[in-house]
Amino acid sequence: MKELFVRTVSNYFTGYVKIKVEGFYIERFINMCISKKILLMNIEREKSTIMYANVGLADYRRLRQIAKKTKSKIKIQGKKGLPFTAHKYRKRKIFAILFCIVIATIIISSNYIWNIEITGNTSISTEEILRDLEESGLSIGLSKNDMDINAVINKIRLNRDDIAWIGITVKGTNAIVKIKEAEKAPEVLDENEYCDIVADKSGMITKINVQNGTATVKEGDIVETGDILVNGYIEGQYTGTRYVHSAATIEAKVWYTKKAREPLTQEVQVETGNTEKKYSIKFKKNQINLFKTLSKFEKYDTINESKKIMLFSNFYLPIEIIKTTNKEYVLQEKTFTEEELTEKLTEKIENELLQEIEDTNNIVNTNINTYSDNGYIEVEVTYEVLENIGIEQQINI
């Protein structure tokens, strides 16, 4: 595949021709080309006796012998590639100068990083990683000669304990950064230190299993954040009070609650279907707007899309095309039914609550309460979730 790509690029710079091959032995013609390693590009068949293909100038000269053996006729349909383009515009000095400038720009640009691709992050935002990379020595526009990948990796790992592994590879003008996030473990005290176990969340105890220490709660008890669940000592009839490192598994029913209130009659956005598209060109940090700043719409939502220019895979240029789409809307008064507004508010609250719950599989019950008052609807949603609660808290003796 790599050899094919190299030969295709080489043919562009050395020139190639589009040929028409006509004869009764087209299949044999193709097989002989393959056996002699002659590259036929963009093959198109017309009927069973005619074929079109692109072939490099050097290979074209070798086709005469194959055509003679297969009793085929070859005709040149067109000439393409850099030599023919240069010959066509040889008298146009401005074009030649611009062409040279473009080629020089591409060659010079290949020595810099123009795109950074982040993969593997879930809880850490891409923007945050890009900011840390820049502070550590890897940024857009950095010369490859000035880049020390090992130094960047070491600084990131030193400054962040939420990244377990990071790797950086450079392909073309693209820096590919792969990370593996570290699982955040709760702070655990040394086993030789005395500690209590306290509630890190409010809830109702559903199960408690104490391995070491003295329980202060039982199943069915309601606890608040910070309450002591297991004391870090044991009372013995003969030994008296003996301090220990508490250990226990404590499960509780935790409540997550949110409410929202909105009027039945309210203004809502209704799209008119009218849109306007505007474009900008960004070179590094400089942006040129190809449009007037003001929109013709009075009210509108804006969607920005950006696309970096690349010649081929992993070869980006320092040019970015930004597409701005404005969607016009008008405000219209709408009166919801109680059922419609209740459904809307319930969906909104549930989406917010689900973002707070670590494991949604542990939800055991859902309570939804609705209140109607003077043209308003208020919805309260409560999730009951089974969770392990309790963290170690050192005892200062």
C-alpha positions as MATLAB code, in Angstrom:
seq = 'MKELFVRTVSNYFTGYVKIKVEGFYIERFINMCISKKILLMNIEREKSTIMYANVGLADYRRLRQIAKKTKSKIKIQGKKGLPFTAHKYRKRKIFAILFCIVIATIIISSNYIWNIEITGNTSISTEEILRDLEESGLSIGLSKNDMDINAVINKIRLNRDDIAWIGITVKGTNAIVKIKEAEKAPEVLDENEYCDIVADKSGMITKINVQNGTATVKEGDIVETGDILVNGYIEGQYTGTRYVHSAATIEAKVWYTKKAREPLTQEVQVETGNTEKKYSIKFKKNQINLFKTLSKFEKYDTINESKKIMLFSNFYLPIEIIKTTNKEYVLQEKTFTEEELTEKLTEKIENELLQEIEDTNNIVNTNINTYSDNGYIEVEVTYEVLENIGIEQQINI';
ca = [
       0.000    0.000    0.000;
       2.853    2.349    0.901;
       4.663    1.495   -2.347;
       1.483    2.226   -4.323;
       1.136    5.634   -2.655;
       4.782    6.514   -3.320;
       4.482    5.544   -7.019;
       1.244    7.522   -7.393;
       2.855   10.671   -5.962;
       5.970   10.057   -8.061;
       3.859    9.826  -11.229;
       2.330   13.212  -10.471;
       5.733   14.877  -10.243;
       7.228   13.057  -13.250;
       4.032   13.228  -15.328;
       1.521   10.652  -16.555;
      -0.851   10.115  -19.486;
      -4.402    8.889  -19.823;
      -4.543    6.129  -22.409;
      -7.213    4.261  -24.348;
      -6.490    0.587  -24.994;
      -8.587   -1.200  -27.616;
      -8.425   -4.887  -28.504;
      -9.848   -8.370  -27.957;
      -7.328   -9.363  -25.262;
      -7.746   -6.623  -22.620;
      -7.509   -9.062  -19.695;
      -4.229  -10.439  -21.026;
      -2.966   -6.866  -21.510;
      -3.685   -6.058  -17.830;
      -2.088   -9.297  -16.572;
       1.095   -8.640  -18.557;
       1.281   -5.130  -17.097;
       0.983   -6.582  -13.596;
       3.676   -9.176  -14.243;
       6.055   -6.459  -15.467;
       5.111   -4.203  -12.483;
       3.615   -1.488  -14.668;
       1.160    0.543  -12.571;
      -2.218    1.183  -14.246;
      -4.218    3.767  -12.322;
      -7.970    4.551  -12.381;
      -8.838    1.697  -14.746;
     -12.200    2.073  -16.488;
     -13.747   -0.508  -18.788;
     -15.965    0.270  -21.787;
     -17.584   -2.831  -23.209;
     -15.220   -5.788  -23.277;
     -12.785   -4.461  -25.834;
     -11.972   -0.939  -24.571;
     -10.150    0.168  -21.440;
      -9.064    3.552  -20.102;
      -6.248    4.004  -17.572;
      -3.587    6.396  -16.324;
       0.042    5.372  -16.609;
       3.358    7.077  -15.781;
       5.522    8.392  -18.613;
       8.302    5.909  -17.882;
       5.883    2.961  -17.925;
       4.080    4.227  -21.034;
       7.151    3.623  -23.173;
       7.152   -0.029  -22.029;
       3.535   -0.563  -23.104;
       4.351   -0.653  -26.816;
       5.789   -4.156  -26.592;
       2.818   -5.438  -24.528;
       0.343   -3.880  -26.991;
       2.121   -5.606  -29.872;
       1.938   -9.012  -28.141;
      -1.760   -8.625  -27.276;
      -2.654   -7.074  -30.656;
      -4.016   -3.972  -28.952;
      -4.070   -0.326  -30.005;
      -3.016    2.445  -27.585;
      -4.019    6.096  -27.902;
      -3.145    8.992  -25.583;
      -6.305   10.742  -24.340;
      -4.629   13.353  -22.137;
      -1.431   14.442  -20.439;
      -1.342   15.276  -16.738;
       1.061   15.933  -13.905;
       3.524   18.594  -12.846;
       5.715   18.700  -16.014;
       2.701   19.227  -18.288;
       1.151   21.805  -15.971;
       4.432   23.727  -15.826;
       4.764   23.563  -19.629;
       1.207   24.799  -20.116;
       1.772   27.849  -17.943;
       5.443   28.407  -18.745;
       4.706   31.896  -20.096;
       2.683   32.956  -17.109;
       5.334   34.186  -14.723;
       2.921   35.149  -11.958;
       1.429   31.682  -11.933;
       4.881   30.130  -11.879;
       5.939   32.340   -8.974;
       2.771   31.566   -7.020;
       3.166   27.894   -7.744;
       6.721   27.963   -6.405;
       5.549   29.840   -3.321;
       2.866   27.214   -2.659;
       5.341   24.352   -3.036;
       7.850   26.133   -0.780;
       5.138   26.779    1.817;
       4.150   23.117    1.843;
       7.770   22.010    2.241;
       8.422   24.503    5.053;
       5.115   23.671    6.772;
       6.029   19.996    6.887;
       8.633   20.840    9.555;
       5.993   22.056   12.047;
       3.118   20.644   14.090;
      -0.215   21.980   12.785;
      -2.645   19.622   14.490;
      -2.823   17.837   17.848;
      -5.132   14.823   18.060;
      -6.219   13.660   21.540;
      -7.560   10.138   22.137;
      -8.387    8.085   25.240;
      -9.784   10.868   27.429;
     -13.271   10.571   28.912;
     -13.505   12.574   32.131;
     -10.665   14.997   31.294;
     -11.652   17.560   28.648;
      -9.665   17.857   25.419;
      -9.254   21.607   26.020;
      -7.677   20.919   29.414;
      -5.196   18.437   27.950;
      -4.287   20.833   25.116;
      -3.614   23.555   27.680;
      -1.361   21.244   29.714;
       0.471   20.134   26.579;
       1.166   23.750   25.631;
       2.514   24.492   29.115;
       4.694   21.376   28.857;
       6.183   22.329   25.478;
       3.869   20.944   22.771;
       1.666   23.404   20.892;
       0.333   24.201   17.417;
       3.042   25.783   15.272;
       5.934   24.165   17.152;
       8.935   23.187   15.063;
       9.639   19.466   15.108;
      13.291   20.259   15.740;
      12.369   22.079   18.972;
      10.101   19.318   20.272;
      11.241   17.021   23.074;
       8.559   14.332   23.340;
      10.047   12.669   26.422;
      10.225   15.994   28.280;
       6.583   16.734   27.470;
       5.460   13.288   28.654;
       7.456   13.560   31.896;
       6.017   17.000   32.724;
       2.445   15.830   32.104;
       2.872   12.748   34.292;
       4.555   14.798   37.008;
       1.834   17.458   37.106;
      -1.221   15.207   36.759;
      -2.081   12.231   38.931;
      -5.287   11.545   36.976;
      -3.328   10.337   33.919;
      -1.888    6.845   34.275;
      -0.143    6.741   30.890;
       0.514    9.100   27.987;
       2.127    8.489   24.615;
       2.920   10.950   21.810;
       3.688   10.073   18.194;
       4.255   12.453   15.281;
       2.958   11.581   11.824;
       3.409   14.213    9.149;
       2.336   17.502   10.736;
      -0.014   15.737   13.153;
       0.868   14.985   16.793;
      -1.205   12.056   18.067;
      -1.551   12.072   21.867;
      -2.925    8.899   23.466;
      -3.720    8.874   27.165;
      -5.085    6.453   29.728;
      -6.860    8.032   32.635;
      -6.060    6.855   36.151;
      -8.838    5.540   38.327;
      -9.199    7.830   41.304;
      -8.788    5.747   44.438;
     -10.109    6.937   47.799;
      -7.528    8.099   50.286;
      -6.655    5.190   52.556;
      -4.890    5.550   55.876;
      -2.035    3.317   56.963;
      -3.323    0.164   58.664;
      -1.297    1.014   61.766;
      -3.138    4.322   62.235;
      -6.283    4.506   64.352;
      -9.389    5.719   62.550;
     -13.175    5.956   62.617;
     -15.434    5.429   59.625;
     -17.710    8.384   58.876;
     -20.526    8.880   56.358;
     -19.497   10.652   53.161;
     -23.161   10.928   52.109;
     -26.527   11.241   53.792;
     -28.876    8.256   53.584;
     -30.536    5.298   55.304;
     -28.393    2.342   56.349;
     -29.508   -0.854   54.584;
     -26.584   -3.152   55.411;
     -23.571   -2.976   57.726;
     -20.763   -5.495   58.188;
     -18.041   -4.478   60.654;
     -14.677   -6.265   60.495;
     -12.934   -4.045   63.027;
     -14.192   -1.327   65.363;
     -17.526   -0.622   67.057;
     -20.646    0.130   65.024;
     -22.650    3.195   66.084;
     -25.526    2.642   63.637;
     -27.778   -0.209   62.576;
     -29.943   -1.044   59.587;
     -32.766    1.479   59.147;
     -30.887    4.396   60.777;
     -30.840    7.747   58.978;
     -27.367    9.309   58.863;
     -26.013   12.665   57.714;
     -22.728   13.443   56.011;
     -19.959   13.427   58.633;
     -21.756   11.166   61.146;
     -19.569    8.480   62.733;
     -20.699    5.036   61.529;
     -17.976    2.925   63.154;
     -15.849    4.011   66.115;
     -12.155    3.234   65.930;
     -11.999    1.473   69.279;
     -13.216   -1.711   70.946;
     -14.380   -1.947   74.555;
     -13.196   -5.163   76.277;
     -14.330   -6.441   79.649;
     -10.780   -7.131   80.697;
      -8.736   -5.095   78.237;
     -10.651   -1.821   78.540;
     -10.651    0.571   75.583;
      -8.431   -0.545   72.725;
      -8.032    1.719   69.675;
      -8.029    0.075   66.228;
      -8.015    0.810   62.528;
     -11.734    0.532   61.685;
     -12.832   -1.650   58.787;
     -16.401   -2.151   57.578;
     -18.668   -2.496   54.553;
     -21.647   -0.155   54.831;
     -24.459    0.114   52.309;
     -27.066    2.846   52.401;
     -30.011    4.115   50.429;
     -28.997    7.580   49.189;
     -31.485   10.123   47.857;
     -30.825   12.396   44.873;
     -33.465   15.123   44.539;
     -34.040   18.039   42.162;
     -37.012   20.249   41.377;
     -37.980   22.697   38.623;
     -40.840   25.189   38.208;
     -42.151   26.830   35.016;
     -45.340   28.647   33.895;
     -47.828   26.912   31.631;
     -47.738   29.898   29.255;
     -44.251   30.926   28.139;
     -42.272   32.210   25.191;
     -40.526   29.541   23.162;
     -38.058   29.669   20.278;
     -39.473   28.606   16.897;
     -37.067   28.270   13.960;
     -38.192   30.041   10.786;
     -36.104   27.823    8.498;
     -34.006   30.791    7.341;
     -30.262   30.356    7.647;
     -27.135   32.218    6.634;
     -23.704   30.721    6.222;
     -20.487   32.669    6.654;
     -16.879   31.600    6.334;
     -13.584   32.589    7.920;
      -9.992   31.632    7.261;
      -7.743   31.106   10.262;
      -3.970   31.029    9.984;
      -2.474   29.954   13.304;
      -4.087   32.487   15.701;
      -4.994   35.074   13.065;
      -8.525   34.977   11.652;
      -9.864   36.682    8.540;
     -13.650   36.992    8.269;
     -14.997   36.730    4.742;
     -18.286   38.370    5.711;
     -19.803   41.342    7.438;
     -19.811   41.005   11.213;
     -23.502   41.793   11.716;
     -26.195   39.261   10.919;
     -29.320   40.161    8.980;
     -31.378   38.246   11.557;
     -32.670   39.899   14.711;
     -32.738   36.660   16.742;
     -30.688   33.605   15.850;
     -28.664   30.679   17.136;
     -25.076   30.317   15.954;
     -23.326   27.039   15.121;
     -19.580   27.098   14.432;
     -17.800   24.314   12.573;
     -14.088   24.266   11.832;
     -12.054   22.104    9.516;
      -8.298   22.066    9.179;
      -6.904   21.822    5.666;
      -4.843   18.727    4.990;
      -3.220   17.478    1.791;
      -3.457   13.827    2.789;
      -3.667   11.724    5.936;
      -1.742   13.270    8.880;
      -0.369   16.136    6.755;
      -2.166   19.224    7.988;
      -1.550   22.776    6.828;
      -1.611   25.809    9.171;
      -4.915   26.867    7.619;
      -8.346   26.357    9.137;
     -11.692   27.005    7.460;
     -14.408   28.103    9.916;
     -18.034   27.785    8.877;
     -20.553   29.862   10.843;
     -24.238   29.009   10.451;
     -26.880   31.366   11.856;
     -30.362   29.892   12.272;
     -33.110   32.460   12.613;
     -35.849   32.005   15.211;
     -38.790   33.982   16.526;
     -40.292   34.023   19.990;
     -43.841   32.764   20.146;
     -46.162   32.421   23.096;
     -47.125   28.830   23.782;
     -49.484   27.397   26.358;
     -48.555   23.885   27.475;
     -51.001   21.404   28.900;
     -50.178   20.205   32.418;
     -49.195   16.817   30.997;
     -46.862   18.345   28.384;
     -45.084   20.624   30.845;
     -44.817   17.877   33.457;
     -43.189   15.568   30.907;
     -40.817   18.329   29.771;
     -39.689   19.220   33.308;
     -39.402   15.568   34.369;
     -37.118   14.760   31.421;
     -34.962   17.810   32.149;
     -34.549   16.936   35.854;
     -33.879   13.246   35.205;
     -31.099   14.079   32.737;
     -29.463   16.340   35.336;
     -29.756   13.757   38.133;
     -28.333   10.931   36.028;
     -25.164   12.988   35.562;
     -24.635   12.988   39.355;
     -25.150    9.248   39.955;
     -22.024    7.124   39.541;
     -23.788    3.822   38.791;
     -27.333    4.134   37.437;
     -27.786    0.348   37.723;
     -28.096    0.806   41.502;
     -31.230    2.983   41.252;
     -33.907    1.117   43.236;
     -36.781    3.585   43.200;
     -37.954    6.780   41.510;
     -40.430    9.233   43.033;
     -41.994   12.014   40.934;
     -44.165   14.639   42.615;
     -46.066   17.283   40.649;
     -47.612   20.483   41.982;
     -49.889   22.950   40.179;
     -50.162   26.523   41.443;
     -51.513   29.728   39.786;
     -50.590   28.770   36.236;
     -47.277   27.153   37.221;
     -46.179   23.526   37.282;
     -43.516   22.345   39.716;
     -41.958   18.908   39.390;
     -39.758   17.200   41.987;
     -37.883   14.017   41.105;
     -36.150   11.815   43.669;
     -33.937    8.825   42.887;
     -33.205    6.267   45.600;
     -29.825    4.672   44.989;
     -27.994    1.900   46.847;
     -24.393    2.977   47.448;
     -21.471    2.070   49.640;
     -20.834    4.952   52.019;
     -18.175    5.545   54.650;
     -14.650    6.899   54.563;
     -11.785    6.608   57.016;
     -11.146    9.503   59.389;
      -8.020    9.507   61.526;
      -8.364    9.561   65.323;
      -6.147   12.086   67.073;
      -5.287   10.640   70.475;
];
